[in-house]
């Protein structure tokens, strides 16, 4: 049986991660022709096709997907360990793939990320903004900043809390005049509410009971918005009851445009988490960026859109 060429396997994993031979060549510092040669050699040694070449971005065959899942984590772990052994390990270099939550991510962490890039010019940083969750859309990410209310779902990712924002359930005086002032969270199931579409998984509202336990409450979704700014404006206009970070709606509360509801349970805080795939050796560049984000949030104080 022919030995597996691990260099070719590494090239293959990068091709899938980058989506094309050209992009993989750029990431690896190889001509595109060399990348193609590695893939052809690997397919010949295994006796099967690994890529659907007619699709863009390139997609794996069933065998290719299996190979990718088997070796991607192992090769990343090897790279992490080698990075730790370098005599200049404090000098950050290489690729760093970051995901920030749409809207709130650039608002709270945009400047911090740019400052980090400027401090470490040898890092090749790729950042996307998305409301993808731990369950979907983060396969090619080294560090994801996620929005949560209460605990995040169990996954193969490690999630570290970055900052927490006290939250309140609010309503416009005109809405309260029409629908009343609920006292129990269960009443929200029958009242028009402003909730999310995909952020927070479109999950039920979450509250903290007297014993500190997180309790889910299904609400009547009058409007679904993946934007804190839009939710605030809709609440001000009396579209529905809303659960918002107190800091985001403080001005509207002081102006009398919104009122806080005194409910039997407290709204669970809105939290930002730094999440990364479980691995034995966490690369210094990820550790450094998490620390940089945490410091930037501490200095900025409690603000959230």
Phi and psi restraints in degrees (value plus and minus 20) as a CYANA .aco file:
   2 UNK   PHI     -88.9   -48.9
   2 UNK   PSI     122.6   162.6
   3 UNK   PHI     -92.6   -52.6
   3 UNK   PSI     125.0   165.0
   4 UNK   PHI     -99.4   -59.4
   4 UNK   PSI     107.9   147.9
   5 UNK   PHI    -103.0   -63.0
   5 UNK   PSI      86.5   126.5
   6 UNK   PHI     -88.2   -48.2
   6 UNK   PSI     -48.1    -8.1
   7 UNK   PHI     -83.3   -43.3
   7 UNK   PSI     -61.4   -21.4
   8 UNK   PHI     -86.9   -46.9
   8 UNK   PSI     -57.5   -17.5
   9 UNK   PHI     -84.1   -44.1
   9 UNK   PSI     -60.9   -20.9
  10 UNK   PHI     -81.2   -41.2
  10 UNK   PSI     -64.9   -24.9
  11 UNK   PHI     -80.4   -40.4
  11 UNK   PSI     -62.0   -22.0
  12 UNK   PHI     -80.6   -40.6
  12 UNK   PSI     -64.8   -24.8
  13 UNK   PHI     -84.2   -44.2
  13 UNK   PSI     -56.0   -16.0
  14 UNK   PHI     -91.0   -51.0
  14 UNK   PSI     -57.1   -17.1
  15 UNK   PHI     -79.1   -39.1
  15 UNK   PSI     -66.2   -26.2
  16 UNK   PHI     -86.6   -46.6
  16 UNK   PSI     -60.4   -20.4
  17 UNK   PHI     -86.1   -46.1
  17 UNK   PSI     -57.0   -17.0
  18 UNK   PHI    -109.5   -69.5
  18 UNK   PSI     -43.5    -3.5
  19 UNK   PHI      73.9   113.9
  19 UNK   PSI     -25.6    14.4
  20 UNK   PHI    -181.3  -141.3
  20 UNK   PSI     140.8   180.8
  21 UNK   PHI     -84.9   -44.9
  21 UNK   PSI     -61.2   -21.2
  22 UNK   PHI     -84.0   -44.0
  22 UNK   PSI     -65.4   -25.4
  23 UNK   PHI     -86.0   -46.0
  23 UNK   PSI     -57.7   -17.7
  24 UNK   PHI     -85.6   -45.6
  24 UNK   PSI     -60.4   -20.4
  25 UNK   PHI     -80.6   -40.6
  25 UNK   PSI     -60.8   -20.8
  26 UNK   PHI     -84.1   -44.1
  26 UNK   PSI     -63.3   -23.3
  27 UNK   PHI     -86.0   -46.0
  27 UNK   PSI     -54.8   -14.8
  28 UNK   PHI    -112.5   -72.5
  28 UNK   PSI     -30.9     9.1
  29 UNK   PHI      52.6    92.6
  29 UNK   PSI      14.2    54.2
  30 UNK   PHI    -142.1  -102.1
  30 UNK   PSI     129.3   169.3
  31 UNK   PHI     -82.5   -42.5
  31 UNK   PSI     130.1   170.1
  32 UNK   PHI     -78.9   -38.9
  32 UNK   PSI     -55.9   -15.9
  33 UNK   PHI     -82.7   -42.7
  33 UNK   PSI     -56.0   -16.0
  34 UNK   PHI     -88.5   -48.5
  34 UNK   PSI     -58.6   -18.6
  35 UNK   PHI     -80.6   -40.6
  35 UNK   PSI     -67.6   -27.6
  36 UNK   PHI     -80.4   -40.4
  36 UNK   PSI     -58.9   -18.9
  37 UNK   PHI     -85.5   -45.5
  37 UNK   PSI     -60.9   -20.9
  38 UNK   PHI     -81.3   -41.3
  38 UNK   PSI     -63.5   -23.5
  39 UNK   PHI     -86.3   -46.3
  39 UNK   PSI     -63.4   -23.4
  40 UNK   PHI     -81.3   -41.3
  40 UNK   PSI     -62.8   -22.8
  41 UNK   PHI     -84.0   -44.0
  41 UNK   PSI     -60.7   -20.7
  42 UNK   PHI     -85.7   -45.7
  42 UNK   PSI     -63.5   -23.5
  43 UNK   PHI     -83.1   -43.1
  43 UNK   PSI     -60.0   -20.0
  44 UNK   PHI     -85.7   -45.7
  44 UNK   PSI     -60.2   -20.2
  45 UNK   PHI     -89.4   -49.4
  45 UNK   PSI     -49.8    -9.8
  46 UNK   PHI    -111.1   -71.1
  46 UNK   PSI     -36.2     3.8
  47 UNK   PHI      52.0    92.0
  47 UNK   PSI       8.8    48.8
  48 UNK   PHI    -176.4  -136.4
  48 UNK   PSI     133.7   173.7
  49 UNK   PHI     -95.7   -55.7
  49 UNK   PSI     121.9   161.9
  50 UNK   PHI    -131.0   -91.0
  50 UNK   PSI     -39.8     0.2
  51 UNK   PHI    -149.4  -109.4
  51 UNK   PSI     123.9   163.9
  52 UNK   PHI    -111.2   -71.2
  52 UNK   PSI      75.4   115.4
  53 UNK   PHI     -92.7   -52.7
  53 UNK   PSI     -39.8     0.2
  54 UNK   PHI     -99.0   -59.0
  54 UNK   PSI     -29.9    10.1
  55 UNK   PHI    -118.0   -78.0
  55 UNK   PSI     125.9   165.9
  56 UNK   PHI    -148.8  -108.8
  56 UNK   PSI     104.5   144.5
  57 UNK   PHI     -86.0   -46.0
  57 UNK   PSI     143.2   183.2
  58 UNK   PHI     -75.9   -35.9
  58 UNK   PSI     118.4   158.4
  59 UNK   PHI    -139.5   -99.5
  59 UNK   PSI     127.0   167.0
  60 UNK   PHI    -101.6   -61.6
  60 UNK   PSI     130.4   170.4
  61 UNK   PHI     -94.0   -54.0
  61 UNK   PSI     159.2   199.2
  62 UNK   PHI     -80.1   -40.1
  62 UNK   PSI     -61.3   -21.3
  63 UNK   PHI     -87.5   -47.5
  63 UNK   PSI     -58.8   -18.8
  64 UNK   PHI     -85.0   -45.0
  64 UNK   PSI     -60.1   -20.1
  65 UNK   PHI     -83.6   -43.6
  65 UNK   PSI     -60.5   -20.5
  66 UNK   PHI     -84.8   -44.8
  66 UNK   PSI     -62.6   -22.6
  67 UNK   PHI     -84.2   -44.2
  67 UNK   PSI     -62.2   -22.2
  68 UNK   PHI     -81.7   -41.7
  68 UNK   PSI     -67.6   -27.6
  69 UNK   PHI     -84.4   -44.4
  69 UNK   PSI     -55.0   -15.0
  70 UNK   PHI     -92.2   -52.2
  70 UNK   PSI     -57.7   -17.7
  71 UNK   PHI    -127.4   -87.4
  71 UNK   PSI     -39.1     0.9
  72 UNK   PHI     -79.1   -39.1
  72 UNK   PSI     -69.8   -29.8
  73 UNK   PHI     -84.4   -44.4
  73 UNK   PSI     -59.6   -19.6
  74 UNK   PHI     -84.1   -44.1
  74 UNK   PSI     -62.3   -22.3
  75 UNK   PHI     -89.9   -49.9
  75 UNK   PSI     -58.4   -18.4
  76 UNK   PHI     -82.3   -42.3
  76 UNK   PSI     -61.9   -21.9
  77 UNK   PHI     -83.2   -43.2
  77 UNK   PSI     -58.6   -18.6
  78 UNK   PHI     -84.6   -44.6
  78 UNK   PSI     -62.4   -22.4
  79 UNK   PHI     -82.1   -42.1
  79 UNK   PSI     -60.3   -20.3
  80 UNK   PHI     -82.5   -42.5
  80 UNK   PSI     -62.8   -22.8
  81 UNK   PHI     -87.0   -47.0
  81 UNK   PSI     -63.1   -23.1
  82 UNK   PHI     -81.4   -41.4
  82 UNK   PSI     -59.1   -19.1
  83 UNK   PHI     -80.7   -40.7
  83 UNK   PSI     -58.8   -18.8
  84 UNK   PHI     -85.9   -45.9
  84 UNK   PSI     -49.3    -9.3
  85 UNK   PHI    -102.9   -62.9
  85 UNK   PSI     -32.1     7.9
  86 UNK   PHI     -83.7   -43.7
  86 UNK   PSI     119.3   159.3
  87 UNK   PHI     -83.1   -43.1
  87 UNK   PSI     -44.8    -4.8
  88 UNK   PHI    -129.1   -89.1
  88 UNK   PSI      22.3    62.3
  89 UNK   PHI     -80.1   -40.1
  89 UNK   PSI     -45.8    -5.8
  90 UNK   PHI     -90.7   -50.7
  90 UNK   PSI     -36.1     3.9
  91 UNK   PHI    -105.9   -65.9
  91 UNK   PSI      91.0   131.0
  92 UNK   PHI    -101.9   -61.9
  92 UNK   PSI     113.2   153.2
  93 UNK   PHI    -171.8  -131.8
  93 UNK   PSI     153.8   193.8
  94 UNK   PHI      74.5   114.5
  94 UNK   PSI    -190.9  -150.9
  95 UNK   PHI    -108.7   -68.7
  95 UNK   PSI     126.7   166.7
  96 UNK   PHI    -161.1  -121.1
  96 UNK   PSI      91.7   131.7
  97 UNK   PHI    -121.4   -81.4
  97 UNK   PSI      97.2   137.2
  98 UNK   PHI    -139.2   -99.2
  98 UNK   PSI     124.2   164.2
  99 UNK   PHI    -145.3  -105.3
  99 UNK   PSI     108.0   148.0
 100 UNK   PHI    -135.8   -95.8
 100 UNK   PSI     127.5   167.5
 101 UNK   PHI     -88.6   -48.6
 101 UNK   PSI     116.3   156.3
 102 UNK   PHI     -75.2   -35.2
 102 UNK   PSI     127.0   167.0
 103 UNK   PHI      50.3    90.3
 103 UNK   PSI     -92.7   -52.7
 104 UNK   PHI     -89.4   -49.4
 104 UNK   PSI     -50.7   -10.7
 105 UNK   PHI     -82.3   -42.3
 105 UNK   PSI     -77.4   -37.4
 106 UNK   PHI     -80.4   -40.4
 106 UNK   PSI     -55.7   -15.7
 107 UNK   PHI     -83.4   -43.4
 107 UNK   PSI     -66.3   -26.3
 108 UNK   PHI    -110.2   -70.2
 108 UNK   PSI     -49.6    -9.6
 109 UNK   PHI    -145.2  -105.2
 109 UNK   PSI     -20.7    19.3
 110 UNK   PHI     -78.4   -38.4
 110 UNK   PSI     -70.9   -30.9
 111 UNK   PHI     -84.6   -44.6
 111 UNK   PSI     -58.9   -18.9
 112 UNK   PHI     -81.9   -41.9
 112 UNK   PSI     -60.2   -20.2
 113 UNK   PHI     -86.0   -46.0
 113 UNK   PSI     -63.4   -23.4
 114 UNK   PHI     -83.1   -43.1
 114 UNK   PSI     -61.9   -21.9
 115 UNK   PHI     -80.0   -40.0
 115 UNK   PSI     -60.9   -20.9
 116 UNK   PHI     -83.6   -43.6
 116 UNK   PSI     -62.5   -22.5
 117 UNK   PHI     -81.1   -41.1
 117 UNK   PSI     -62.3   -22.3
 118 UNK   PHI     -86.4   -46.4
 118 UNK   PSI     -53.9   -13.9
 119 UNK   PHI     -93.5   -53.5
 119 UNK   PSI     -43.9    -3.9
 120 UNK   PHI    -149.0  -109.0
 120 UNK   PSI      55.0    95.0
 121 UNK   PHI     -85.4   -45.4
 121 UNK   PSI     -36.1     3.9
 122 UNK   PHI    -108.1   -68.1
 122 UNK   PSI     -22.2    17.8
 123 UNK   PHI    -101.6   -61.6
 123 UNK   PSI     117.6   157.6
 124 UNK   PHI    -122.2   -82.2
 124 UNK   PSI      82.0   122.0
 125 UNK   PHI    -121.1   -81.1
 125 UNK   PSI     111.4   151.4
 126 UNK   PHI    -140.7  -100.7
 126 UNK   PSI     102.0   142.0
 127 UNK   PHI    -143.8  -103.8
 127 UNK   PSI     111.3   151.3
 128 UNK   PHI    -139.1   -99.1
 128 UNK   PSI     131.0   171.0
 129 UNK   PHI    -129.9   -89.9
 129 UNK   PSI     107.8   147.8
 130 UNK   PHI    -179.7  -139.7
 130 UNK   PSI     140.1   180.1
 131 UNK   PHI    -125.0   -85.0
 131 UNK   PSI       5.6    45.6
 132 UNK   PHI     -82.3   -42.3
 132 UNK   PSI     131.1   171.1
 133 UNK   PHI    -126.9   -86.9
 133 UNK   PSI    -198.4  -158.4
 134 UNK   PHI     -83.1   -43.1
 134 UNK   PSI     -43.6    -3.6
 135 UNK   PHI    -104.9   -64.9
 135 UNK   PSI     -42.8    -2.8
 136 UNK   PHI    -162.7  -122.7
 136 UNK   PSI     122.7   162.7
 137 UNK   PHI      60.9   100.9
 137 UNK   PSI     -10.3    29.7
 138 UNK   PHI    -141.6  -101.6
 138 UNK   PSI       2.4    42.4
 139 UNK   PHI     -81.8   -41.8
 139 UNK   PSI     -57.5   -17.5
 140 UNK   PHI    -127.2   -87.2
 140 UNK   PSI      25.0    65.0
 141 UNK   PHI    -143.1  -103.1
 141 UNK   PSI     114.6   154.6
 142 UNK   PHI    -106.5   -66.5
 142 UNK   PSI     -57.9   -17.9
 143 UNK   PHI    -163.9  -123.9
 143 UNK   PSI     106.0   146.0
 144 UNK   PHI    -140.5  -100.5
 144 UNK   PSI     109.4   149.4
 145 UNK   PHI    -113.6   -73.6
 145 UNK   PSI     103.6   143.6
 146 UNK   PHI    -140.2  -100.2
 146 UNK   PSI     129.8   169.8
 147 UNK   PHI    -118.8   -78.8
 147 UNK   PSI     114.0   154.0
 148 UNK   PHI    -163.5  -123.5
 148 UNK   PSI     138.6   178.6
 149 UNK   PHI    -150.5  -110.5
 149 UNK   PSI      85.6   125.6
 150 UNK   PHI      67.8   107.8
 150 UNK   PSI    -183.9  -143.9
 151 UNK   PHI     -93.3   -53.3
 151 UNK   PSI     126.0   166.0
 152 UNK   PHI     -97.3   -57.3
 152 UNK   PSI     136.0   176.0
 153 UNK   PHI     -85.8   -45.8
 153 UNK   PSI     131.7   171.7
 154 UNK   PHI     -81.8   -41.8
 154 UNK   PSI     120.2   160.2
 155 UNK   PHI    -180.9  -140.9
 155 UNK   PSI    -196.1  -156.1
 156 UNK   PHI    -106.6   -66.6
 156 UNK   PSI      -8.0    32.0
 157 UNK   PHI    -124.4   -84.4
 157 UNK   PSI     130.4   170.4
 158 UNK   PHI    -117.0   -77.0
 158 UNK   PSI     110.1   150.1
 159 UNK   PHI    -140.0  -100.0
 159 UNK   PSI     102.9   142.9
 160 UNK   PHI    -130.0   -90.0
 160 UNK   PSI     110.0   150.0
 161 UNK   PHI     -87.2   -47.2
 161 UNK   PSI     117.0   157.0
 162 UNK   PHI    -122.7   -82.7
 162 UNK   PSI     -66.9   -26.9
 163 UNK   PHI    -181.0  -141.0
 163 UNK   PSI     134.1   174.1
 164 UNK   PHI    -148.0  -108.0
 164 UNK   PSI     118.8   158.8
 165 UNK   PHI    -137.9   -97.9
 165 UNK   PSI     102.0   142.0
 166 UNK   PHI     -77.7   -37.7
 166 UNK   PSI     119.2   159.2
 167 UNK   PHI    -141.9  -101.9
 167 UNK   PSI     136.7   176.7
 168 UNK   PHI    -160.7  -120.7
 168 UNK   PSI     135.7   175.7
 169 UNK   PHI    -116.7   -76.7
 169 UNK   PSI     107.0   147.0
 170 UNK   PHI    -147.9  -107.9
 170 UNK   PSI     143.6   183.6
 171 UNK   PHI    -176.5  -136.5
 171 UNK   PSI     132.4   172.4
 172 UNK   PHI     -94.7   -54.7
 172 UNK   PSI     126.3   166.3
 173 UNK   PHI     -73.0   -33.0
 173 UNK   PSI     -57.8   -17.8
 174 UNK   PHI     -85.4   -45.4
 174 UNK   PSI     -56.3   -16.3
 175 UNK   PHI     -87.6   -47.6
 175 UNK   PSI     -62.0   -22.0
 176 UNK   PHI     -82.6   -42.6
 176 UNK   PSI     -57.6   -17.6
 177 UNK   PHI     -84.0   -44.0
 177 UNK   PSI     -54.2   -14.2
 178 UNK   PHI    -101.1   -61.1
 178 UNK   PSI     -62.0   -22.0
 179 UNK   PHI    -134.8   -94.8
 179 UNK   PSI     -27.8    12.2
 180 UNK   PHI      75.0   115.0
 180 UNK   PSI     153.3   193.3
 181 UNK   PHI    -131.1   -91.1
 181 UNK   PSI      78.3   118.3
 182 UNK   PHI     -84.0   -44.0
 182 UNK   PSI     127.5   167.5
 183 UNK   PHI    -130.3   -90.3
 183 UNK   PSI     -41.8    -1.8
 184 UNK   PHI    -138.5   -98.5
 184 UNK   PSI     121.9   161.9
 185 UNK   PHI     -81.4   -41.4
 185 UNK   PSI     -49.7    -9.7
 186 UNK   PHI     -83.8   -43.8
 186 UNK   PSI     -44.0    -4.0
 187 UNK   PHI     -86.1   -46.1
 187 UNK   PSI     -42.5    -2.5
 188 UNK   PHI     -86.9   -46.9
 188 UNK   PSI     -38.2     1.8
 189 UNK   PHI     -85.8   -45.8
 189 UNK   PSI     -36.8     3.2
 190 UNK   PHI    -140.2  -100.2
 190 UNK   PSI      -7.0    33.0
 191 UNK   PHI    -140.6  -100.6
 191 UNK   PSI     130.6   170.6
 192 UNK   PHI     -87.9   -47.9
 192 UNK   PSI     104.1   144.1
 193 UNK   PHI    -146.0  -106.0
 193 UNK   PSI     134.8   174.8
 194 UNK   PHI    -123.4   -83.4
 194 UNK   PSI      95.5   135.5
 195 UNK   PHI    -150.7  -110.7
 195 UNK   PSI    -187.6  -147.6
 196 UNK   PHI    -122.1   -82.1
 196 UNK   PSI     141.9   181.9
 197 UNK   PHI    -116.2   -76.2
 197 UNK   PSI     -80.9   -40.9
 198 UNK   PHI    -138.9   -98.9
 198 UNK   PSI     -54.1   -14.1
 199 UNK   PHI     -80.8   -40.8
 199 UNK   PSI     124.8   164.8
 200 UNK   PHI      40.8    80.8
 200 UNK   PSI      -0.9    39.1
 201 UNK   PHI      48.1    88.1
 201 UNK   PSI      -3.2    36.8
 202 UNK   PHI      38.4    78.4
 202 UNK   PSI       7.9    47.9
 203 UNK   PHI     -95.5   -55.5
 203 UNK   PSI     144.7   184.7
 204 UNK   PHI     -79.2   -39.2
 204 UNK   PSI     140.6   180.6
 205 UNK   PHI     -85.5   -45.5
 205 UNK   PSI     129.6   169.6
 206 UNK   PHI    -139.6   -99.6
 206 UNK   PSI     117.0   157.0
 207 UNK   PHI    -148.8  -108.8
 207 UNK   PSI     140.2   180.2
 208 UNK   PHI    -128.3   -88.3
 208 UNK   PSI     102.6   142.6
 209 UNK   PHI     -98.0   -58.0
 209 UNK   PSI     157.7   197.7
 210 UNK   PHI     -80.5   -40.5
 210 UNK   PSI     -49.8    -9.8
 211 UNK   PHI    -111.0   -71.0
 211 UNK   PSI     -11.4    28.6
 212 UNK   PHI      68.4   108.4
 212 UNK   PSI     -22.6    17.4
 213 UNK   PHI     -96.2   -56.2
 213 UNK   PSI     121.3   161.3
 214 UNK   PHI    -100.3   -60.3
 214 UNK   PSI     109.2   149.2
 215 UNK   PHI    -141.4  -101.4
 215 UNK   PSI     110.4   150.4
 216 UNK   PHI    -105.1   -65.1
 216 UNK   PSI     121.9   161.9
 217 UNK   PHI    -154.2  -114.2
 217 UNK   PSI      95.6   135.6
 218 UNK   PHI     -90.9   -50.9
 218 UNK   PSI     115.6   155.6
 219 UNK   PHI    -141.5  -101.5
 219 UNK   PSI     143.7   183.7
 220 UNK   PHI    -101.1   -61.1
 220 UNK   PSI      89.6   129.6
 221 UNK   PHI    -101.6   -61.6
 221 UNK   PSI      73.0   113.0
 222 UNK   PHI     -89.6   -49.6
 222 UNK   PSI     -62.5   -22.5
 223 UNK   PHI    -160.6  -120.6
 223 UNK   PSI     120.3   160.3
 224 UNK   PHI    -135.2   -95.2
 224 UNK   PSI     101.4   141.4
 225 UNK   PHI    -155.2  -115.2
 225 UNK   PSI     110.0   150.0
 226 UNK   PHI    -116.6   -76.6
 226 UNK   PSI      28.7    68.7
 227 UNK   PHI    -172.9  -132.9
 227 UNK   PSI     102.0   142.0
 228 UNK   PHI     -83.4   -43.4
 228 UNK   PSI     -58.6   -18.6
 229 UNK   PHI     -85.3   -45.3
 229 UNK   PSI     -61.7   -21.7
 230 UNK   PHI     -88.2   -48.2
 230 UNK   PSI     -59.4   -19.4
 231 UNK   PHI     -82.8   -42.8
 231 UNK   PSI     -60.5   -20.5
 232 UNK   PHI     -82.6   -42.6
 232 UNK   PSI     -65.7   -25.7
 233 UNK   PHI     -84.9   -44.9
 233 UNK   PSI     -61.1   -21.1
 234 UNK   PHI     -83.9   -43.9
 234 UNK   PSI     -58.6   -18.6
 235 UNK   PHI     -85.6   -45.6
 235 UNK   PSI     -62.2   -22.2
 236 UNK   PHI     -81.0   -41.0
 236 UNK   PSI     -53.3   -13.3
 237 UNK   PHI    -104.8   -64.8
 237 UNK   PSI     -19.1    20.9
 238 UNK   PHI      59.9    99.9
 238 UNK   PSI       2.4    42.4
 239 UNK   PHI     -88.5   -48.5
 239 UNK   PSI     -58.8   -18.8
 240 UNK   PHI    -193.5  -153.5
 240 UNK   PSI     153.3   193.3
 241 UNK   PHI     -94.0   -54.0
 241 UNK   PSI     127.2   167.2
 242 UNK   PHI    -158.5  -118.5
 242 UNK   PSI     129.6   169.6
 243 UNK   PHI    -128.6   -88.6
 243 UNK   PSI      97.1   137.1
 244 UNK   PHI    -154.9  -114.9
 244 UNK   PSI     135.9   175.9
 245 UNK   PHI     -83.3   -43.3
 245 UNK   PSI     112.5   152.5
 246 UNK   PHI     -78.5   -38.5
 246 UNK   PSI     -60.2   -20.2
 247 UNK   PHI     -82.1   -42.1
 247 UNK   PSI     -50.7   -10.7
 248 UNK   PHI     -93.9   -53.9
 248 UNK   PSI     -48.8    -8.8
 249 UNK   PHI    -131.7   -91.7
 249 UNK   PSI     -10.0    30.0
 250 UNK   PHI     -78.6   -38.6
 250 UNK   PSI     -62.6   -22.6
 251 UNK   PHI     -82.8   -42.8
 251 UNK   PSI     -60.4   -20.4
 252 UNK   PHI     -87.4   -47.4
 252 UNK   PSI     -54.0   -14.0
 253 UNK   PHI     -87.2   -47.2
 253 UNK   PSI     -64.9   -24.9
 254 UNK   PHI     -86.3   -46.3
 254 UNK   PSI     -50.1   -10.1
 255 UNK   PHI    -102.7   -62.7
 255 UNK   PSI     -24.8    15.2
 256 UNK   PHI      59.8    99.8
 256 UNK   PSI      -9.4    30.6
 257 UNK   PHI     -98.1   -58.1
 257 UNK   PSI     -45.0    -5.0
 258 UNK   PHI    -154.5  -114.5
 258 UNK   PSI     135.3   175.3
 259 UNK   PHI    -149.0  -109.0
 259 UNK   PSI     122.9   162.9
 260 UNK   PHI    -101.5   -61.5
 260 UNK   PSI     112.8   152.8
 261 UNK   PHI    -106.7   -66.7
 261 UNK   PSI     113.8   153.8
 262 UNK   PHI    -111.5   -71.5
 262 UNK   PSI      74.8   114.8
 263 UNK   PHI    -120.3   -80.3
 263 UNK   PSI     149.2   189.2
 264 UNK   PHI     -94.3   -54.3
 264 UNK   PSI     -34.1     5.9
 265 UNK   PHI    -151.0  -111.0
 265 UNK   PSI     134.4   174.4
 266 UNK   PHI    -110.9   -70.9
 266 UNK   PSI     116.9   156.9
 267 UNK   PHI     -79.9   -39.9
 267 UNK   PSI     113.5   153.5
 268 UNK   PHI     -84.9   -44.9
 268 UNK   PSI     123.0   163.0
 269 UNK   PHI     -87.4   -47.4
 269 UNK   PSI     132.9   172.9
 270 UNK   PHI    -105.3   -65.3
 270 UNK   PSI     108.9   148.9
 271 UNK   PHI    -147.3  -107.3
 271 UNK   PSI     128.5   168.5
 272 UNK   PHI    -127.2   -87.2
 272 UNK   PSI     113.5   153.5
 273 UNK   PHI    -140.5  -100.5
 273 UNK   PSI     125.3   165.3
 274 UNK   PHI    -119.4   -79.4
 274 UNK   PSI      98.9   138.9
 275 UNK   PHI    -141.2  -101.2
 275 UNK   PSI     123.1   163.1
 276 UNK   PHI    -168.3  -128.3
 276 UNK   PSI     134.2   174.2
 277 UNK   PHI     -82.0   -42.0
 277 UNK   PSI     124.4   164.4
 278 UNK   PHI     -82.0   -42.0
 278 UNK   PSI     110.9   150.9
 279 UNK   PHI    -175.8  -135.8
 279 UNK   PSI     133.2   173.2
 280 UNK   PHI     -91.0   -51.0
 280 UNK   PSI     -58.6   -18.6
 281 UNK   PHI    -136.8   -96.8
 281 UNK   PSI      89.0   129.0
 282 UNK   PHI    -101.5   -61.5
 282 UNK   PSI      98.9   138.9
 283 UNK   PHI     -76.8   -36.8
 283 UNK   PSI     125.3   165.3
 284 UNK   PHI     -80.7   -40.7
 284 UNK   PSI     -52.0   -12.0
 285 UNK   PHI     -86.1   -46.1
 285 UNK   PSI     -54.3   -14.3
 286 UNK   PHI     -92.7   -52.7
 286 UNK   PSI     -64.0   -24.0
 287 UNK   PHI     -76.9   -36.9
 287 UNK   PSI     -63.7   -23.7
 288 UNK   PHI     -85.9   -45.9
 288 UNK   PSI     -60.3   -20.3
 289 UNK   PHI     -89.7   -49.7
 289 UNK   PSI     -59.0   -19.0
 290 UNK   PHI     -79.8   -39.8
 290 UNK   PSI     -66.2   -26.2
 291 UNK   PHI     -83.4   -43.4
 291 UNK   PSI     -59.1   -19.1
 292 UNK   PHI     -85.2   -45.2
 292 UNK   PSI     -63.9   -23.9
 293 UNK   PHI     -82.4   -42.4
 293 UNK   PSI     -65.0   -25.0
 294 UNK   PHI     -81.3   -41.3
 294 UNK   PSI     -62.1   -22.1
 295 UNK   PHI     -86.4   -46.4
 295 UNK   PSI     -61.2   -21.2
 296 UNK   PHI     -82.4   -42.4
 296 UNK   PSI     -59.9   -19.9
 297 UNK   PHI     -88.9   -48.9
 297 UNK   PSI     -57.3   -17.3
 298 UNK   PHI     -83.9   -43.9
 298 UNK   PSI     -62.1   -22.1
 299 UNK   PHI     -90.5   -50.5
 299 UNK   PSI     -52.3   -12.3
 300 UNK   PHI     -94.1   -54.1
 300 UNK   PSI     -48.0    -8.0
 301 UNK   PHI      64.1   104.1
 301 UNK   PSI     159.5   199.5
 302 UNK   PHI     -98.9   -58.9
 302 UNK   PSI      73.7   113.7
 303 UNK   PHI    -154.4  -114.4
 303 UNK   PSI     120.6   160.6
 304 UNK   PHI    -174.1  -134.1
 304 UNK   PSI     120.6   160.6
